[in-house]
Amino acid sequence: MRRLFWLAMGITIGALVVRKLSAAAEKMTPAGIGASIAEGLRDLAEAIGDFGADVREAMAEREQELRSGTGLDAPLPTGDQVQLPGRHGAHSADH
């Protein structure tokens, strides 16, 4: 029974080693290297896209902070609310 156990264990370990070596050998072929480079470039492009999205989001938040802090988002005054320098009301020319 012990011999059968060790035989099965050896076969299993041998099969795993062969599979790992085959996968490593496949990665070393030109096609495997090309696939690895392509995957790396896809990951890099995704990371750059995520970074760009984060920067745009932060810029929008900062712009909103600046606009609210400076009053740039306040509504513009209408004609009745505009006060020109030297005038004190709508009928100041009559005085």
C-alpha positions in Angstrom: 0.0 0.0 0.0 2.9 2.4 0.8 4.5 1.7 -2.6 1.2 2.4 -4.4 0.9 5.7 -2.5 4.5 6.8 -3.4 4.0 5.7 -6.9 0.9 7.8 -7.3 2.7 10.7 -5.5 5.6 10.4 -8.0 3.4 10.3 -11.0 1.4 13.4 -9.8 4.6 15.4 -9.0 6.1 14.3 -12.3 3.0 15.4 -14.3 3.0 18.8 -12.5 6.7 19.3 -13.2 6.2 18.4 -16.9 3.3 20.9 -17.2 5.3 23.7 -15.5 8.3 23.1 -17.8 6.1 23.0 -20.9 4.5 26.3 -19.9 7.9 27.8 -19.3 9.2 26.5 -22.6 6.1 27.9 -24.4 6.8 31.4 -22.9 10.3 31.3 -24.3 9.2 30.9 -27.9 8.8 34.0 -30.0 5.0 33.6 -29.9 5.0 33.3 -26.2 7.3 36.3 -25.8 5.1 38.3 -28.1 2.0 37.4 -26.1 3.7 38.4 -22.9 4.7 41.8 -24.3 1.2 42.3 -25.7 -0.3 41.6 -22.3 2.1 43.9 -20.6 1.3 46.7 -23.1 -2.4 46.2 -22.5 -1.9 46.4 -18.8 0.2 49.6 -19.2 -2.4 51.2 -21.5 -5.2 50.4 -18.9 -3.1 51.9 -16.1 -2.5 55.1 -18.1 -6.2 55.3 -18.9 -7.1 54.9 -15.2 -4.5 57.6 -14.3 -5.9 60.0 -16.9 -9.4 59.4 -15.6 -8.2 60.1 -12.0 -6.5 63.3 -13.1 -9.6 64.6 -15.0 -11.8 63.8 -12.0 -9.4 65.7 -9.6 -9.2 68.6 -12.0 -13.0 68.9 -12.1 -13.2 68.8 -8.3 -10.6 71.4 -8.0 -12.2 73.6 -10.6 -15.5 73.4 -8.7 -13.7 74.3 -5.5 -12.2 77.3 -7.1 -15.4 78.4 -8.8 -17.3 78.2 -5.5 -14.5 80.0 -3.6 -14.3 82.9 -6.1 -18.1 83.2 -6.8 -17.7 82.5 -10.5 -20.8 80.3 -10.5 -23.0 83.1 -9.0 -25.8 84.3 -11.3 -25.1 87.4 -13.3 -27.0 90.5 -12.2 -29.9 91.6 -14.3 -30.4 95.2 -15.7 -32.3 96.4 -12.6 -29.6 95.1 -10.2 -26.6 96.6 -12.0 -25.2 99.7 -10.3 -22.9 101.9 -12.4 -20.3 104.0 -10.6 -21.6 107.5 -9.7 -25.3 106.5 -10.0 -27.6 105.8 -7.1 -30.8 104.4 -8.6 -32.8 104.4 -11.8 -33.8 108.1 -11.7 -30.5 109.7 -10.7 -30.3 111.6 -14.0 -33.4 113.5 -13.1 -31.8 115.1 -10.0 
